[in-house]
Amino acid sequence: MNDCLFCRIVRGEIPSRKVYEDDDVFAFHDIHPIAPVHFLIIPKLHLATLYDCDASHGPVLGKIIALSGRLAREEGARDGFRTIVNTGRVGRQEVYHVHVHIIGGPDVLPGMIVRK
């Protein structure tokens, strides 16, 4: 998608603070971090939501998860981190390009979503 914000970041049309890049994925710092460590890992291939993924996307999605621990440690989350994937309207997805938030730091993160 030509007008997708994250596709434009991957193409270098919008600047970002890159964490990692290879042929399949791109990782960059969140512009509004909520913790000392907060970056996103995205597939370079445009996939709007997890609803759009199928078994053929397994390798790139697996790579994202496999990279998350190493990149989190390198960025300073050495005692744990949280991964968040928001999907669709109800999941509060803001940018419709699959992305995994990696959130951590030296301190304990706030609690999980409160159950009703």
C-alpha beads as a LAMMPS data file, in Angstrom:
LAMMPS data file: protein, C-alpha beads

116 atoms
115 bonds

1 atom types
1 bond types

-500.0 500.0 xlo xhi
-500.0 500.0 ylo yhi
-500.0 500.0 zlo zhi

Masses

1 110.0

Atoms # bond

1 1 1 0.000 0.000 0.000
2 1 1 1.513 3.269 -1.088
3 1 1 -0.075 5.422 1.618
4 1 1 0.447 3.074 4.597
5 1 1 2.450 4.862 7.294
6 1 1 4.604 1.835 8.109
7 1 1 5.192 0.984 4.438
8 1 1 6.439 4.547 3.980
9 1 1 8.783 4.114 6.972
10 1 1 10.142 0.867 5.473
11 1 1 10.763 2.666 2.150
12 1 1 12.615 5.480 3.968
13 1 1 10.058 8.138 3.005
14 1 1 9.391 8.876 6.674
15 1 1 12.356 8.941 9.058
16 1 1 12.552 6.495 11.940
17 1 1 15.033 5.413 14.586
18 1 1 15.863 1.990 13.218
19 1 1 16.531 -0.880 15.612
20 1 1 16.933 -3.677 13.046
21 1 1 16.375 -4.458 9.387
22 1 1 16.708 -7.449 7.100
23 1 1 15.000 -8.569 3.891
24 1 1 11.758 -9.493 5.684
25 1 1 11.327 -7.306 8.755
26 1 1 11.966 -3.803 10.015
27 1 1 12.149 -2.685 13.655
28 1 1 12.057 0.909 14.847
29 1 1 11.470 2.950 17.999
30 1 1 7.916 4.060 18.793
31 1 1 7.540 7.835 18.402
32 1 1 5.459 7.989 21.609
33 1 1 7.117 5.430 23.908
34 1 1 5.282 4.304 27.022
35 1 1 8.354 2.718 28.638
36 1 1 12.143 3.095 28.460
37 1 1 12.192 0.341 25.828
38 1 1 9.413 0.621 23.259
39 1 1 9.894 -0.347 19.658
40 1 1 7.920 -2.043 16.923
41 1 1 8.789 -4.976 14.701
42 1 1 6.889 -5.150 11.420
43 1 1 6.923 -7.321 8.326
44 1 1 8.081 -5.403 5.265
45 1 1 5.233 -7.010 3.370
46 1 1 2.054 -5.036 3.909
47 1 1 -0.447 -7.031 5.954
48 1 1 -3.201 -4.848 7.388
49 1 1 -4.153 -7.037 10.376
50 1 1 -3.657 -10.517 11.776
51 1 1 -7.010 -11.296 10.128
52 1 1 -5.151 -11.028 6.798
53 1 1 -2.491 -13.571 7.760
54 1 1 -2.481 -17.232 6.818
55 1 1 -0.003 -20.108 6.957
56 1 1 2.073 -18.568 4.163
57 1 1 2.943 -15.693 6.521
58 1 1 4.208 -18.058 9.235
59 1 1 7.900 -17.615 8.403
60 1 1 7.880 -13.812 8.705
61 1 1 5.644 -13.822 11.788
62 1 1 7.890 -16.455 13.368
63 1 1 10.951 -14.372 12.560
64 1 1 9.384 -11.371 14.307
65 1 1 8.789 -13.395 17.474
66 1 1 12.217 -15.050 17.278
67 1 1 13.944 -11.652 17.010
68 1 1 11.973 -10.038 19.819
69 1 1 14.054 -11.385 22.731
70 1 1 17.419 -10.530 21.228
71 1 1 16.354 -7.045 20.155
72 1 1 14.660 -6.360 23.513
73 1 1 17.874 -7.267 25.364
74 1 1 19.974 -5.161 23.003
75 1 1 17.659 -2.189 23.606
76 1 1 17.896 -2.532 27.409
77 1 1 15.031 -4.824 28.458
78 1 1 17.183 -7.377 30.254
79 1 1 14.683 -8.685 32.812
80 1 1 11.590 -9.209 30.694
81 1 1 9.389 -7.376 28.260
82 1 1 5.850 -7.335 26.942
83 1 1 4.767 -8.061 23.381
84 1 1 1.522 -6.519 22.182
85 1 1 -0.256 -7.028 18.876
86 1 1 -3.423 -4.973 18.538
87 1 1 -5.811 -6.263 15.877
88 1 1 -8.754 -4.402 14.397
89 1 1 -11.050 -1.777 15.865
90 1 1 -11.905 -3.656 19.058
91 1 1 -8.210 -4.494 19.563
92 1 1 -7.438 -0.760 19.289
93 1 1 -5.191 -1.107 16.247
94 1 1 -4.199 2.398 15.157
95 1 1 -1.997 1.680 12.130
96 1 1 -3.357 -0.982 9.813
97 1 1 -0.075 -2.762 9.125
98 1 1 0.698 -5.768 11.350
99 1 1 3.124 -4.719 14.066
100 1 1 4.387 -6.096 17.341
101 1 1 5.116 -3.660 20.163
102 1 1 8.093 -4.630 22.319
103 1 1 7.796 -2.818 25.648
104 1 1 10.152 -3.096 28.601
105 1 1 12.907 -1.522 30.578
106 1 1 14.560 -1.755 33.946
107 1 1 11.320 -1.279 35.912
108 1 1 8.212 -3.405 36.286
109 1 1 5.556 -2.676 33.696
110 1 1 2.027 -1.701 34.721
111 1 1 -0.424 -4.553 35.330
112 1 1 -2.296 -6.428 32.663
113 1 1 -5.757 -5.490 31.388
114 1 1 -8.187 -5.616 34.282
115 1 1 -10.765 -8.397 34.046
116 1 1 -14.376 -7.360 34.614

Bonds

1 1 1 2
2 1 2 3
3 1 3 4
4 1 4 5
5 1 5 6
6 1 6 7
7 1 7 8
8 1 8 9
9 1 9 10
10 1 10 11
11 1 11 12
12 1 12 13
13 1 13 14
14 1 14 15
15 1 15 16
16 1 16 17
17 1 17 18
18 1 18 19
19 1 19 20
20 1 20 21
21 1 21 22
22 1 22 23
23 1 23 24
24 1 24 25
25 1 25 26
26 1 26 27
27 1 27 28
28 1 28 29
29 1 29 30
30 1 30 31
31 1 31 32
32 1 32 33
33 1 33 34
34 1 34 35
35 1 35 36
36 1 36 37
37 1 37 38
38 1 38 39
39 1 39 40
40 1 40 41
41 1 41 42
42 1 42 43
43 1 43 44
44 1 44 45
45 1 45 46
46 1 46 47
47 1 47 48
48 1 48 49
49 1 49 50
50 1 50 51
51 1 51 52
52 1 52 53
53 1 53 54
54 1 54 55
55 1 55 56
56 1 56 57
57 1 57 58
58 1 58 59
59 1 59 60
60 1 60 61
61 1 61 62
62 1 62 63
63 1 63 64
64 1 64 65
65 1 65 66
66 1 66 67
67 1 67 68
68 1 68 69
69 1 69 70
70 1 70 71
71 1 71 72
72 1 72 73
73 1 73 74
74 1 74 75
75 1 75 76
76 1 76 77
77 1 77 78
78 1 78 79
79 1 79 80
80 1 80 81
81 1 81 82
82 1 82 83
83 1 83 84
84 1 84 85
85 1 85 86
86 1 86 87
87 1 87 88
88 1 88 89
89 1 89 90
90 1 90 91
91 1 91 92
92 1 92 93
93 1 93 94
94 1 94 95
95 1 95 96
96 1 96 97
97 1 97 98
98 1 98 99
99 1 99 100
100 1 100 101
101 1 101 102
102 1 102 103
103 1 103 104
104 1 104 105
105 1 105 106
106 1 106 107
107 1 107 108
108 1 108 109
109 1 109 110
110 1 110 111
111 1 111 112
112 1 112 113
113 1 113 114
114 1 114 115
115 1 115 116
